[in-house]
């Protein structure tokens, strides 16, 4: 059995068993911790328009209800440098009383993986209490969507514009995918979150975009229904053997692998594919993680783990989370820590390929 399969199986405990464990764990933790009258500030290092905002805003009221004393959980935003600003700030936080929570994403993980000199944070210092996977959907302006036939062959002569947080962020996955497809995509760097990229698309300033699943469900599905956007593909999902399969939230959409296989000149083997898959694996199956800062007491950590377990064990959780976030695994406690390890490690060969590509394609040198 693969490590991924073991991780998934641990994260999909039957609701009845999970509920009993969560209740027992929560009662034990609550005997020592009471957050009544306090405010938990959950900092998201992006703008309030993107998928991370929707993720935290979904969990915040549920977490508030589950924590002992039912404190107010407020989501705050600290965009800048593709999330590096907020992550560097969190590295310096020493308030371990449960009132400081941080949410990272793949755009926080990738600069760390690539050795970006702006990174002053260390994941090993933080305390992961919950993590979730997600997916991503690429979509096109209507006139270009009409040319898409399941391959990118009819799109190779198009000049694409894409709003990007930066090539070393999670945007690495779509940028490399589009290059492999032979598309001419000009990124406009400097946006503060993927939600800002969607706004560029809506204003006609970009004609290709992608959003993580929660942001796509909330902000792009309405555009598709109005005929203002056409879905192109998902990045896919991983099965128990780490094969790329269709995203369970969007089973009717082809994966990038399928589109690549149908497109002349695109290969699903070799250095480029191995690098793309490695960073996709690091950035999406474990895409958003909630952390408590260094120095947090074990009692506080246990309390948050128990509270997130209680959220997951709710009878309505599967339904409401699928609608808002999509159908992806949720990892808690030790499983979240194991998932973090998976999300913050890629083969050296993949790093080397990407570092060389970033230098050749965008003049980005990471020293």
RAPE-V962485 format. One record per residue. N is the residue number from 0. RES is the residue in three letters. SS is DSSP state (@ for helix, = for strand, . for the rest). PSI is psi in whole degrees, -180 to 180 (* if undefined). Layout:
# RAPE-V962485
n->N res->RES ss->SS psi->PSI
n->N res->RES ss->SS psi->PSI
This chain:
# RAPE-V962485
n->0 res->UNK ss->. psi->132
n->1 res->UNK ss->. psi->160
n->2 res->UNK ss->@ psi->-34
n->3 res->UNK ss->@ psi->-42
n->4 res->UNK ss->@ psi->-42
n->5 res->UNK ss->@ psi->-41
n->6 res->UNK ss->@ psi->-44
n->7 res->UNK ss->@ psi->-43
n->8 res->UNK ss->@ psi->-37
n->9 res->UNK ss->@ psi->-31
n->10 res->UNK ss->@ psi->-4
n->11 res->UNK ss->. psi->46
n->12 res->UNK ss->. psi->144
n->13 res->UNK ss->. psi->144
n->14 res->UNK ss->@ psi->-40
n->15 res->UNK ss->@ psi->-46
n->16 res->UNK ss->@ psi->-44
n->17 res->UNK ss->@ psi->-40
n->18 res->UNK ss->@ psi->-43
n->19 res->UNK ss->@ psi->-43
n->20 res->UNK ss->@ psi->-43
n->21 res->UNK ss->@ psi->-41
n->22 res->UNK ss->@ psi->-46
n->23 res->UNK ss->@ psi->-46
n->24 res->UNK ss->@ psi->-44
n->25 res->UNK ss->@ psi->-42
n->26 res->UNK ss->@ psi->-40
n->27 res->UNK ss->@ psi->-45
n->28 res->UNK ss->@ psi->-41
n->29 res->UNK ss->@ psi->-22
n->30 res->UNK ss->. psi->-24
n->31 res->UNK ss->. psi->-23
n->32 res->UNK ss->. psi->135
n->33 res->UNK ss->. psi->117
n->34 res->UNK ss->. psi->19
n->35 res->UNK ss->. psi->133
n->36 res->UNK ss->. psi->-4
n->37 res->UNK ss->. psi->165
n->38 res->UNK ss->= psi->125
n->39 res->UNK ss->= psi->118
n->40 res->UNK ss->= psi->114
n->41 res->UNK ss->= psi->105
n->42 res->UNK ss->= psi->129
n->43 res->UNK ss->= psi->125
n->44 res->UNK ss->. psi->34
n->45 res->UNK ss->. psi->180
n->46 res->UNK ss->. psi->171
n->47 res->UNK ss->. psi->8
n->48 res->UNK ss->. psi->-10
n->49 res->UNK ss->. psi->-171
n->50 res->UNK ss->@ psi->-36
n->51 res->UNK ss->@ psi->-37
n->52 res->UNK ss->@ psi->-44
n->53 res->UNK ss->@ psi->-36
n->54 res->UNK ss->@ psi->-53
n->55 res->UNK ss->@ psi->-40
n->56 res->UNK ss->@ psi->-27
n->57 res->UNK ss->@ psi->-47
n->58 res->UNK ss->@ psi->-27
n->59 res->UNK ss->@ psi->-53
n->60 res->UNK ss->@ psi->-31
n->61 res->UNK ss->@ psi->-40
n->62 res->UNK ss->@ psi->-42
n->63 res->UNK ss->@ psi->-43
n->64 res->UNK ss->@ psi->-33
n->65 res->UNK ss->@ psi->-29
n->66 res->UNK ss->. psi->145
n->67 res->UNK ss->. psi->129
n->68 res->UNK ss->. psi->-7
n->69 res->UNK ss->. psi->62
n->70 res->UNK ss->. psi->162
n->71 res->UNK ss->= psi->130
n->72 res->UNK ss->= psi->114
n->73 res->UNK ss->= psi->129
n->74 res->UNK ss->= psi->124
n->75 res->UNK ss->= psi->153
n->76 res->UNK ss->= psi->135
n->77 res->UNK ss->. psi->70
n->78 res->UNK ss->. psi->159
n->79 res->UNK ss->. psi->134
n->80 res->UNK ss->@ psi->38
n->81 res->UNK ss->@ psi->30
n->82 res->UNK ss->@ psi->-10
n->83 res->UNK ss->@ psi->-36
n->84 res->UNK ss->@ psi->-50
n->85 res->UNK ss->@ psi->-39
n->86 res->UNK ss->@ psi->-40
n->87 res->UNK ss->@ psi->-39
n->88 res->UNK ss->@ psi->-45
n->89 res->UNK ss->@ psi->-34
n->90 res->UNK ss->@ psi->-31
n->91 res->UNK ss->. psi->-1
n->92 res->UNK ss->. psi->132
n->93 res->UNK ss->. psi->8
n->94 res->UNK ss->. psi->95
n->95 res->UNK ss->. psi->31
n->96 res->UNK ss->. psi->8
n->97 res->UNK ss->. psi->2
n->98 res->UNK ss->. psi->-2
n->99 res->UNK ss->= psi->123
n->100 res->UNK ss->= psi->147
n->101 res->UNK ss->= psi->143
n->102 res->UNK ss->= psi->120
n->103 res->UNK ss->= psi->171
n->104 res->UNK ss->. psi->-175
n->105 res->UNK ss->@ psi->-31
n->106 res->UNK ss->@ psi->-14
n->107 res->UNK ss->@ psi->-35
n->108 res->UNK ss->@ psi->-41
n->109 res->UNK ss->@ psi->-46
n->110 res->UNK ss->@ psi->-35
n->111 res->UNK ss->@ psi->-46
n->112 res->UNK ss->@ psi->-36
n->113 res->UNK ss->@ psi->-2
n->114 res->UNK ss->. psi->33
n->115 res->UNK ss->. psi->127
n->116 res->UNK ss->. psi->-16
n->117 res->UNK ss->. psi->-14
n->118 res->UNK ss->. psi->119
n->119 res->UNK ss->. psi->15
n->120 res->UNK ss->. psi->157
n->121 res->UNK ss->. psi->112
n->122 res->UNK ss->@ psi->-31
n->123 res->UNK ss->@ psi->-17
n->124 res->UNK ss->@ psi->-17
n->125 res->UNK ss->. psi->164
n->126 res->UNK ss->= psi->99
n->127 res->UNK ss->= psi->132
n->128 res->UNK ss->= psi->-22
n->129 res->UNK ss->= psi->145
n->130 res->UNK ss->= psi->151
n->131 res->UNK ss->= psi->155
n->132 res->UNK ss->. psi->170
n->133 res->UNK ss->. psi->-179
n->134 res->UNK ss->. psi->-173
n->135 res->UNK ss->= psi->144
n->136 res->UNK ss->= psi->127
n->137 res->UNK ss->= psi->143
n->138 res->UNK ss->= psi->164
n->139 res->UNK ss->= psi->160
n->140 res->UNK ss->. psi->151
n->141 res->UNK ss->@ psi->-42
n->142 res->UNK ss->@ psi->-33
n->143 res->UNK ss->@ psi->-33
n->144 res->UNK ss->@ psi->-30
n->145 res->UNK ss->. psi->-21
n->146 res->UNK ss->. psi->-11
n->147 res->UNK ss->. psi->124
n->148 res->UNK ss->. psi->24
n->149 res->UNK ss->. psi->-9
n->150 res->UNK ss->. psi->170
n->151 res->UNK ss->. psi->11
n->152 res->UNK ss->@ psi->-38
n->153 res->UNK ss->@ psi->2
n->154 res->UNK ss->@ psi->2
n->155 res->UNK ss->. psi->-19
n->156 res->UNK ss->. psi->2
n->157 res->UNK ss->. psi->142
n->158 res->UNK ss->= psi->108
n->159 res->UNK ss->= psi->146
n->160 res->UNK ss->= psi->135
n->161 res->UNK ss->= psi->128
n->162 res->UNK ss->= psi->123
n->163 res->UNK ss->= psi->145
n->164 res->UNK ss->. psi->-19
n->165 res->UNK ss->. psi->147
n->166 res->UNK ss->. psi->-18
n->167 res->UNK ss->. psi->2
n->168 res->UNK ss->. psi->-165
n->169 res->UNK ss->. psi->-21
n->170 res->UNK ss->@ psi->-13
n->171 res->UNK ss->@ psi->-39
n->172 res->UNK ss->@ psi->-53
n->173 res->UNK ss->@ psi->-39
n->174 res->UNK ss->@ psi->-43
n->175 res->UNK ss->@ psi->-38
n->176 res->UNK ss->@ psi->-45
n->177 res->UNK ss->@ psi->-35
n->178 res->UNK ss->@ psi->-43
n->179 res->UNK ss->@ psi->-31
n->180 res->UNK ss->. psi->-9
n->181 res->UNK ss->. psi->20
n->182 res->UNK ss->. psi->147
n->183 res->UNK ss->= psi->91
n->184 res->UNK ss->= psi->120
n->185 res->UNK ss->= psi->110
n->186 res->UNK ss->= psi->140
n->187 res->UNK ss->= psi->102
n->188 res->UNK ss->= psi->155
n->189 res->UNK ss->. psi->-4
n->190 res->UNK ss->. psi->157
n->191 res->UNK ss->. psi->-4
n->192 res->UNK ss->. psi->162
n->193 res->UNK ss->@ psi->-26
n->194 res->UNK ss->@ psi->-33
n->195 res->UNK ss->@ psi->-32
n->196 res->UNK ss->@ psi->-40
n->197 res->UNK ss->@ psi->-39
n->198 res->UNK ss->@ psi->-37
n->199 res->UNK ss->@ psi->-43
n->200 res->UNK ss->@ psi->-45
n->201 res->UNK ss->@ psi->-34
n->202 res->UNK ss->. psi->-3
n->203 res->UNK ss->. psi->10
n->204 res->UNK ss->. psi->-13
n->205 res->UNK ss->. psi->150
n->206 res->UNK ss->. psi->5
n->207 res->UNK ss->= psi->144
n->208 res->UNK ss->= psi->167
n->209 res->UNK ss->= psi->151
n->210 res->UNK ss->= psi->149
n->211 res->UNK ss->= psi->164
n->212 res->UNK ss->@ psi->-45
n->213 res->UNK ss->@ psi->-42
n->214 res->UNK ss->@ psi->-35
n->215 res->UNK ss->@ psi->-44
n->216 res->UNK ss->@ psi->-41
n->217 res->UNK ss->@ psi->-46
n->218 res->UNK ss->@ psi->-22
n->219 res->UNK ss->@ psi->-35
n->220 res->UNK ss->@ psi->-42
n->221 res->UNK ss->@ psi->-36
n->222 res->UNK ss->@ psi->-39
n->223 res->UNK ss->@ psi->-44
n->224 res->UNK ss->@ psi->-30
n->225 res->UNK ss->. psi->0
n->226 res->UNK ss->. psi->19
n->227 res->UNK ss->. psi->-4
n->228 res->UNK ss->. psi->151
n->229 res->UNK ss->= psi->120
n->230 res->UNK ss->= psi->141
n->231 res->UNK ss->= psi->-53
n->232 res->UNK ss->= psi->164
n->233 res->UNK ss->= psi->168
n->234 res->UNK ss->. psi->-18
n->235 res->UNK ss->. psi->-171
n->236 res->UNK ss->= psi->172
n->237 res->UNK ss->= psi->136
n->238 res->UNK ss->. psi->-174
n->239 res->UNK ss->. psi->-21
n->240 res->UNK ss->. psi->17
n->241 res->UNK ss->. psi->26
n->242 res->UNK ss->. psi->146
n->243 res->UNK ss->= psi->123
n->244 res->UNK ss->= psi->174
n->245 res->UNK ss->. psi->145
n->246 res->UNK ss->. psi->126
n->247 res->UNK ss->. psi->-21
n->248 res->UNK ss->. psi->-26
n->249 res->UNK ss->. psi->63
n->250 res->UNK ss->. psi->-16
n->251 res->UNK ss->. psi->-8
n->252 res->UNK ss->. psi->140
n->253 res->UNK ss->. psi->155
n->254 res->UNK ss->= psi->166
n->255 res->UNK ss->@ psi->-38
n->256 res->UNK ss->@ psi->-44
n->257 res->UNK ss->@ psi->-43
n->258 res->UNK ss->@ psi->-40
n->259 res->UNK ss->@ psi->-45
n->260 res->UNK ss->@ psi->-27
n->261 res->UNK ss->@ psi->-5
n->262 res->UNK ss->. psi->130
n->263 res->UNK ss->. psi->131
n->264 res->UNK ss->. psi->-8
n->265 res->UNK ss->. psi->130
n->266 res->UNK ss->. psi->139
n->267 res->UNK ss->. psi->36
n->268 res->UNK ss->. psi->163
n->269 res->UNK ss->. psi->-177
n->270 res->UNK ss->@ psi->-46
n->271 res->UNK ss->@ psi->-46
n->272 res->UNK ss->@ psi->-44
n->273 res->UNK ss->@ psi->-39
n->274 res->UNK ss->@ psi->-45
n->275 res->UNK ss->@ psi->-47
n->276 res->UNK ss->@ psi->-38
n->277 res->UNK ss->@ psi->-43
n->278 res->UNK ss->@ psi->-32
n->279 res->UNK ss->@ psi->-45
n->280 res->UNK ss->@ psi->-39
n->281 res->UNK ss->@ psi->-28
n->282 res->UNK ss->@ psi->-19
n->283 res->UNK ss->. psi->-51
n->284 res->UNK ss->. psi->-29
n->285 res->UNK ss->. psi->83
n->286 res->UNK ss->. psi->-34
n->287 res->UNK ss->= psi->131
n->288 res->UNK ss->= psi->136
n->289 res->UNK ss->= psi->131
n->290 res->UNK ss->= psi->148
n->291 res->UNK ss->= psi->151
n->292 res->UNK ss->. psi->166
n->293 res->UNK ss->. psi->143
n->294 res->UNK ss->. psi->-2
n->295 res->UNK ss->. psi->137
n->296 res->UNK ss->. psi->155
n->297 res->UNK ss->@ psi->-32
n->298 res->UNK ss->@ psi->-42
n->299 res->UNK ss->@ psi->-44
n->300 res->UNK ss->@ psi->-48
n->301 res->UNK ss->@ psi->-37
n->302 res->UNK ss->@ psi->-44
n->303 res->UNK ss->@ psi->-40
n->304 res->UNK ss->@ psi->-46
n->305 res->UNK ss->@ psi->-39
n->306 res->UNK ss->@ psi->-41
n->307 res->UNK ss->@ psi->-35
n->308 res->UNK ss->@ psi->-39
n->309 res->UNK ss->@ psi->-37
n->310 res->UNK ss->@ psi->-48
n->311 res->UNK ss->@ psi->-32
n->312 res->UNK ss->. psi->-5
n->313 res->UNK ss->. psi->143
n->314 res->UNK ss->. psi->-26
n->315 res->UNK ss->. psi->4
n->316 res->UNK ss->@ psi->-46
n->317 res->UNK ss->@ psi->-41
n->318 res->UNK ss->@ psi->-49
n->319 res->UNK ss->@ psi->-33
n->320 res->UNK ss->@ psi->-37
n->321 res->UNK ss->@ psi->-37
n->322 res->UNK ss->@ psi->-38
n->323 res->UNK ss->@ psi->-38
n->324 res->UNK ss->. psi->-22
n->325 res->UNK ss->. psi->178
n->326 res->UNK ss->. psi->88
n->327 res->UNK ss->. psi->158
n->328 res->UNK ss->. psi->153
n->329 res->UNK ss->= psi->127
n->330 res->UNK ss->= psi->141
n->331 res->UNK ss->= psi->143
n->332 res->UNK ss->. psi->-123
n->333 res->UNK ss->@ psi->-35
n->334 res->UNK ss->@ psi->-36
n->335 res->UNK ss->@ psi->-40
n->336 res->UNK ss->@ psi->-42
n->337 res->UNK ss->@ psi->-40
n->338 res->UNK ss->@ psi->-39
n->339 res->UNK ss->@ psi->-42
n->340 res->UNK ss->@ psi->-39
n->341 res->UNK ss->@ psi->-36
n->342 res->UNK ss->@ psi->-14
n->343 res->UNK ss->. psi->32
n->344 res->UNK ss->. psi->130
n->345 res->UNK ss->. psi->156
n->346 res->UNK ss->. psi->147
n->347 res->UNK ss->@ psi->-34
n->348 res->UNK ss->@ psi->-38
n->349 res->UNK ss->@ psi->-42
n->350 res->UNK ss->@ psi->-46
n->351 res->UNK ss->@ psi->-42
n->352 res->UNK ss->@ psi->-48
n->353 res->UNK ss->@ psi->-42
n->354 res->UNK ss->@ psi->-41
n->355 res->UNK ss->@ psi->-41
n->356 res->UNK ss->@ psi->-43
n->357 res->UNK ss->@ psi->-39
n->358 res->UNK ss->@ psi->-46
n->359 res->UNK ss->@ psi->-39
n->360 res->UNK ss->@ psi->-40
n->361 res->UNK ss->@ psi->1
n->362 res->UNK ss->. psi->22
n->363 res->UNK ss->. psi->119
n->364 res->UNK ss->. psi->123
n->365 res->UNK ss->. psi->114
n->366 res->UNK ss->. psi->*
